[in-house]
Amino acid sequence: MKFPILERIESAIDLHSMSLPELQQAADEIRQVLCGLLSIRSAHFACNLGVVELCLALHSVFDFRKDRLIWDTGHQIYP
């Protein structure tokens, strides 16, 4: 399966120059990747699907090489 947006992202900084439609496509591609992984692994992943846009928004606005964010998760996906 091809992921044209994800394939051209080399770092989170690349998100800064993306348009809203490109970010929306990136979110769709990330969900496809997550669903593909979970078709071969059994895990709880609803929380991962729920924060895709949030993560993209944060990374498209902030530069986490210098900006800091504290994020506490109650659930995590385990391999």
Secondary structure, 3 states (H helix, E strand, C coil): CCCHHHHCCCCHHHHHHCCHHHHHHHHHHHHHHHHHHHCCCCCCCHHHHHCHHHHHHHHHHCCCCCCCCCCCCCCCCCC
